Amino acid sequence: MVNEERKNISEIPEKWKKLKNIIKESNYVVFFGGAGVSTESGVPDFRSVDGLYNQKYKFPPEQILSHSFFMRNTEEFYRFYRDKLLIDGVHPNNAHKALAKLEKEGKLKAVITQNIDGLHQAAGSQAVYELHGSVLRNYCMDCGKFYDLDYVNSQELVPRCECGGMVKPDVVLYEEGLDSDVINGTIKHIINADTLIIGGTSLTVYPAASFIRYFGGKNLVLINKQSTPMDSECSLVINDSIGQVLGYCTELI
């Protein structure tokens, strides 16, 4: 629920009201999101004070989440992966639900996400471009057969395919390239958007953050609790809870 002090419509921040009006007047909204979208569901982020990159492990998380480390130290990779990236009991929050509602209403044309948790789809979104893949998909590195998350969780530390090959999460690790179809879809939607809403991201992860440069529409909106390198270029910046802001804009709260 929205905070007690914001239940009265007269006390809703003007920026929230402005965004609601922008969405109402837009025909082609695209959302570009990062870890901050899912932290309100209990999914840890990477770069905050308590994020994964600021915790102590035998190896730095950035090294563990690299292709070369996966190939050389697969068991250690899977220990970290199962412990920190496979989060049980998480559910879509108001941000995910609001975006799914906007898509159903025909306002939102695409969700472009750096997250790998599948929560946008769980909330009902259909047009989702997962720049960094998904923990829900896994594939055999030998025969290419795909497996779901339940299969991975039912296996020993390093999951194996029926053919004997090693199963790898369909997530983009450091040293790996992004999927070309996802890139093309992302760029197409950003180019066509009249409103681009950026949410829950520090815009410091490349090449993902570089896609913002393709936007040439009317409204560039940023919702993030901290400042970002793009703040000065946005027409509207809101430093508040993304779940509350989008929930208000779609009348979910």
TAPERA-V40653 format. One record per residue. N is the residue number from 1. PHI is phi in degrees with one decimal (999 if undefined). OMEGA is omega as a letter, one per 20 degrees, with the letter a starting at -180 (* if undefined). D_CENTER is the distance of its C-alpha to the mean C-alpha in Angstrom with 2 decimals. Layout:
BEGIN
n->N phi->PHI omega->OMEGA d_center->D_CENTER
n->N phi->PHI omega->OMEGA d_center->D_CENTER
END
This chain:
BEGIN
n->1 phi->999 omega->r d_center->22.12
n->2 phi->-66.4 omega->a d_center->22.34
n->3 phi->-55.0 omega->a d_center->24.41
n->4 phi->-53.5 omega->a d_center->28.16
n->5 phi->-71.0 omega->a d_center->28.97
n->6 phi->-113.3 omega->r d_center->26.69
n->7 phi->-70.5 omega->r d_center->27.94
n->8 phi->-75.5 omega->a d_center->30.67
n->9 phi->-57.7 omega->a d_center->29.57
n->10 phi->-70.3 omega->a d_center->31.79
n->11 phi->-100.7 omega->r d_center->29.81
n->12 phi->-66.1 omega->r d_center->26.38
n->13 phi->-55.3 omega->a d_center->25.38
n->14 phi->-60.0 omega->r d_center->26.44
n->15 phi->-65.3 omega->r d_center->23.12
n->16 phi->-63.3 omega->r d_center->21.54
n->17 phi->-63.8 omega->r d_center->24.43
n->18 phi->-62.9 omega->r d_center->24.08
n->19 phi->-64.4 omega->r d_center->20.48
n->20 phi->-58.8 omega->r d_center->21.66
n->21 phi->-70.4 omega->r d_center->24.48
n->22 phi->-59.6 omega->r d_center->22.44
n->23 phi->-61.4 omega->a d_center->20.35
n->24 phi->-60.2 omega->a d_center->23.71
n->25 phi->-90.1 omega->a d_center->25.30
n->26 phi->-88.5 omega->r d_center->22.58
n->27 phi->-111.6 omega->a d_center->22.83
n->28 phi->-141.5 omega->a d_center->19.76
n->29 phi->-94.8 omega->r d_center->16.57
n->30 phi->-125.1 omega->r d_center->13.33
n->31 phi->-112.0 omega->r d_center->10.01
n->32 phi->-120.9 omega->a d_center->7.87
n->33 phi->-127.9 omega->r d_center->4.93
n->34 phi->-131.9 omega->a d_center->4.03
n->35 phi->-58.5 omega->a d_center->5.36
n->36 phi->-63.1 omega->r d_center->7.74
n->37 phi->-69.5 omega->a d_center->6.33
n->38 phi->-98.9 omega->a d_center->6.98
n->39 phi->-62.6 omega->r d_center->9.94
n->40 phi->-72.4 omega->r d_center->12.05
n->41 phi->-97.5 omega->a d_center->11.91
n->42 phi->97.3 omega->r d_center->13.27
n->43 phi->-87.0 omega->a d_center->10.61
n->44 phi->-68.0 omega->r d_center->11.78
n->45 phi->-91.1 omega->a d_center->10.19
n->46 phi->-110.2 omega->a d_center->11.98
n->47 phi->-109.3 omega->r d_center->13.97
n->48 phi->-74.2 omega->a d_center->15.37
n->49 phi->-56.8 omega->a d_center->18.96
n->50 phi->-99.4 omega->a d_center->18.15
n->51 phi->-71.8 omega->a d_center->15.17
n->52 phi->-61.2 omega->a d_center->15.61
n->53 phi->-75.3 omega->r d_center->16.96
n->54 phi->-108.2 omega->r d_center->19.65
n->55 phi->-102.6 omega->a d_center->20.97
n->56 phi->-101.1 omega->r d_center->23.98
n->57 phi->-132.5 omega->r d_center->24.18
n->58 phi->-58.2 omega->r d_center->26.88
n->59 phi->-125.8 omega->r d_center->24.78
n->60 phi->-61.7 omega->a d_center->22.14
n->61 phi->-54.0 omega->r d_center->18.58
n->62 phi->-61.3 omega->r d_center->17.98
n->63 phi->-74.4 omega->r d_center->21.05
n->64 phi->-59.9 omega->a d_center->20.22
n->65 phi->-89.3 omega->r d_center->16.95
n->66 phi->-114.0 omega->a d_center->19.01
n->67 phi->-62.5 omega->a d_center->20.65
n->68 phi->-64.3 omega->r d_center->24.11
n->69 phi->-67.0 omega->r d_center->23.63
n->70 phi->-56.4 omega->a d_center->22.39
n->71 phi->-72.8 omega->a d_center->25.54
n->72 phi->-89.1 omega->a d_center->27.91
n->73 phi->-130.6 omega->a d_center->26.76
n->74 phi->-61.7 omega->a d_center->25.07
n->75 phi->-64.2 omega->r d_center->26.21
n->76 phi->-66.3 omega->r d_center->24.94
n->77 phi->-58.5 omega->a d_center->21.51
n->78 phi->-69.0 omega->r d_center->21.39
n->79 phi->-62.5 omega->r d_center->22.66
n->80 phi->-65.7 omega->a d_center->19.81
n->81 phi->-60.4 omega->a d_center->17.23
n->82 phi->-68.3 omega->a d_center->18.78
n->83 phi->-75.9 omega->a d_center->19.32
n->84 phi->-115.6 omega->a d_center->16.04
n->85 phi->-109.3 omega->r d_center->13.19
n->86 phi->-101.4 omega->a d_center->14.73
n->87 phi->-98.0 omega->a d_center->14.59
n->88 phi->-81.5 omega->r d_center->17.11
n->89 phi->72.1 omega->r d_center->17.43
n->90 phi->-92.9 omega->a d_center->14.01
n->91 phi->-135.7 omega->r d_center->13.65
n->92 phi->-58.4 omega->r d_center->11.69
n->93 phi->-101.7 omega->a d_center->12.55
n->94 phi->-62.7 omega->r d_center->13.99
n->95 phi->-65.4 omega->r d_center->10.97
n->96 phi->-59.8 omega->a d_center->9.79
n->97 phi->-66.0 omega->r d_center->13.54
n->98 phi->-64.9 omega->r d_center->14.35
n->99 phi->-66.0 omega->r d_center->12.18
n->100 phi->-62.9 omega->r d_center->13.78
n->101 phi->-66.1 omega->r d_center->17.05
n->102 phi->-64.4 omega->r d_center->16.85
n->103 phi->-66.5 omega->r d_center->16.34
n->104 phi->-61.9 omega->r d_center->19.27
n->105 phi->-80.5 omega->r d_center->21.31
n->106 phi->88.8 omega->a d_center->20.88
n->107 phi->-80.6 omega->a d_center->19.38
n->108 phi->-89.9 omega->a d_center->15.81
n->109 phi->-98.2 omega->a d_center->16.00
n->110 phi->-162.3 omega->r d_center->12.50
n->111 phi->-110.2 omega->r d_center->8.78
n->112 phi->-110.3 omega->a d_center->7.31
n->113 phi->-126.7 omega->r d_center->3.72
n->114 phi->-91.4 omega->a d_center->4.00
n->115 phi->-81.9 omega->a d_center->3.00
n->116 phi->-121.2 omega->a d_center->6.49
n->117 phi->-93.8 omega->r d_center->7.60
n->118 phi->72.9 omega->a d_center->8.45
n->119 phi->-72.1 omega->r d_center->8.46
n->120 phi->-63.3 omega->r d_center->8.12
n->121 phi->-66.7 omega->r d_center->11.10
n->122 phi->-62.5 omega->r d_center->12.73
n->123 phi->-81.4 omega->r d_center->12.95
n->124 phi->116.7 omega->r d_center->14.62
n->125 phi->-68.6 omega->a d_center->12.53
n->126 phi->-105.7 omega->a d_center->14.25
n->127 phi->-89.2 omega->a d_center->13.25
n->128 phi->-117.6 omega->r d_center->9.77
n->129 phi->-108.6 omega->a d_center->9.40
n->130 phi->-94.1 omega->a d_center->7.49
n->131 phi->-60.4 omega->a d_center->8.43
n->132 phi->-111.0 omega->r d_center->8.63
n->133 phi->83.5 omega->a d_center->9.89
n->134 phi->-152.8 omega->r d_center->9.95
n->135 phi->-70.8 omega->a d_center->12.15
n->136 phi->-77.7 omega->r d_center->13.74
n->137 phi->-115.0 omega->r d_center->15.53
n->138 phi->-145.5 omega->a d_center->18.19
n->139 phi->-140.1 omega->r d_center->21.10
n->140 phi->-75.1 omega->a d_center->24.57
n->141 phi->-75.0 omega->r d_center->25.17
n->142 phi->-97.4 omega->a d_center->28.73
n->143 phi->-103.5 omega->r d_center->28.88
n->144 phi->86.7 omega->a d_center->25.31
n->145 phi->-64.8 omega->a d_center->25.31
n->146 phi->-93.9 omega->r d_center->22.01
n->147 phi->-132.9 omega->r d_center->21.59
n->148 phi->-88.5 omega->a d_center->19.35
n->149 phi->-67.0 omega->r d_center->18.10
n->150 phi->-59.7 omega->r d_center->21.36
n->151 phi->-63.7 omega->a d_center->23.39
n->152 phi->-60.3 omega->a d_center->21.75
n->153 phi->-68.5 omega->a d_center->22.29
n->154 phi->-86.1 omega->a d_center->25.85
n->155 phi->-92.6 omega->r d_center->26.81
n->156 phi->-67.3 omega->a d_center->28.19
n->157 phi->-50.4 omega->r d_center->26.23
n->158 phi->-105.5 omega->a d_center->25.77
n->159 phi->-68.1 omega->a d_center->25.35
n->160 phi->-122.9 omega->r d_center->27.78
n->161 phi->-76.2 omega->r d_center->28.16
n->162 phi->-60.4 omega->r d_center->31.29
n->163 phi->-82.9 omega->a d_center->32.60
n->164 phi->100.6 omega->a d_center->32.26
n->165 phi->-72.0 omega->r d_center->29.49
n->166 phi->-80.9 omega->r d_center->26.63
n->167 phi->-94.8 omega->a d_center->23.32
n->168 phi->-116.8 omega->r d_center->20.18
n->169 phi->-62.1 omega->r d_center->16.56
n->170 phi->-83.9 omega->r d_center->14.93
n->171 phi->-119.3 omega->a d_center->12.43
n->172 phi->-85.5 omega->r d_center->13.03
n->173 phi->-88.8 omega->r d_center->15.10
n->174 phi->-56.7 omega->a d_center->16.70
n->175 phi->83.4 omega->r d_center->19.63
n->176 phi->-107.9 omega->r d_center->18.07
n->177 phi->-88.1 omega->r d_center->17.37
n->178 phi->-76.9 omega->r d_center->14.57
n->179 phi->-67.0 omega->a d_center->15.65
n->180 phi->-65.2 omega->r d_center->18.00
n->181 phi->-66.0 omega->r d_center->17.45
n->182 phi->-66.2 omega->r d_center->13.70
n->183 phi->-60.9 omega->a d_center->14.79
n->184 phi->-62.5 omega->r d_center->17.61
n->185 phi->-65.4 omega->r d_center->15.78
n->186 phi->-60.3 omega->a d_center->13.28
n->187 phi->-63.3 omega->a d_center->16.38
n->188 phi->-59.3 omega->a d_center->18.43
n->189 phi->-68.9 omega->r d_center->16.34
n->190 phi->-65.6 omega->r d_center->15.91
n->191 phi->-63.0 omega->a d_center->19.65
n->192 phi->-82.3 omega->a d_center->20.61
n->193 phi->-70.8 omega->r d_center->18.73
n->194 phi->-92.8 omega->r d_center->21.04
n->195 phi->-135.4 omega->r d_center->18.29
n->196 phi->-116.1 omega->r d_center->14.98
n->197 phi->-104.1 omega->r d_center->12.90
n->198 phi->-101.1 omega->a d_center->10.65
n->199 phi->-142.2 omega->r d_center->8.97
n->200 phi->65.3 omega->r d_center->8.08
n->201 phi->-143.1 omega->r d_center->8.42
n->202 phi->-82.9 omega->a d_center->11.78
n->203 phi->57.2 omega->r d_center->11.89
n->204 phi->-115.0 omega->a d_center->13.71
n->205 phi->-96.9 omega->r d_center->11.99
n->206 phi->-113.9 omega->j d_center->14.02
n->207 phi->-83.9 omega->a d_center->14.46
n->208 phi->-52.8 omega->a d_center->10.99
n->209 phi->-63.3 omega->a d_center->12.17
n->210 phi->-68.0 omega->a d_center->15.44
n->211 phi->-66.8 omega->r d_center->14.43
n->212 phi->-58.1 omega->a d_center->14.69
n->213 phi->-65.8 omega->r d_center->18.37
n->214 phi->-79.8 omega->a d_center->18.93
n->215 phi->-76.5 omega->r d_center->18.71
n->216 phi->-132.9 omega->a d_center->22.24
n->217 phi->-80.5 omega->a d_center->22.07
n->218 phi->-85.8 omega->a d_center->23.41
n->219 phi->-119.3 omega->r d_center->20.75
n->220 phi->-108.6 omega->a d_center->18.11
n->221 phi->-113.5 omega->r d_center->16.49
n->222 phi->-127.0 omega->r d_center->14.48
n->223 phi->-117.8 omega->a d_center->13.45
n->224 phi->-159.2 omega->a d_center->13.02
n->225 phi->-69.2 omega->r d_center->15.40
n->226 phi->-111.2 omega->r d_center->16.58
n->227 phi->-71.4 omega->a d_center->17.94
n->228 phi->-134.0 omega->r d_center->16.45
n->229 phi->-64.9 omega->a d_center->18.45
n->230 phi->-97.3 omega->a d_center->17.82
n->231 phi->-52.2 omega->a d_center->19.27
n->232 phi->-68.8 omega->a d_center->22.70
n->233 phi->-96.9 omega->a d_center->21.69
n->234 phi->-91.0 omega->r d_center->19.98
n->235 phi->-80.5 omega->r d_center->22.18
n->236 phi->-151.7 omega->r d_center->20.59
n->237 phi->-122.7 omega->a d_center->18.87
n->238 phi->-123.3 omega->r d_center->18.13
n->239 phi->-99.5 omega->a d_center->17.84
n->240 phi->-145.2 omega->r d_center->17.24
n->241 phi->-62.4 omega->a d_center->15.13
n->242 phi->-67.1 omega->r d_center->12.43
n->243 phi->-65.4 omega->r d_center->13.35
n->244 phi->-69.7 omega->a d_center->16.95
n->245 phi->-63.9 omega->a d_center->16.75
n->246 phi->-69.8 omega->r d_center->15.06
n->247 phi->-61.4 omega->r d_center->17.11
n->248 phi->-65.3 omega->a d_center->20.17
n->249 phi->-64.9 omega->a d_center->19.56
n->250 phi->-108.8 omega->r d_center->19.41
n->251 phi->62.4 omega->r d_center->22.14
n->252 phi->-85.0 omega->r d_center->20.32
n->253 phi->-133.4 omega->* d_center->21.80
END
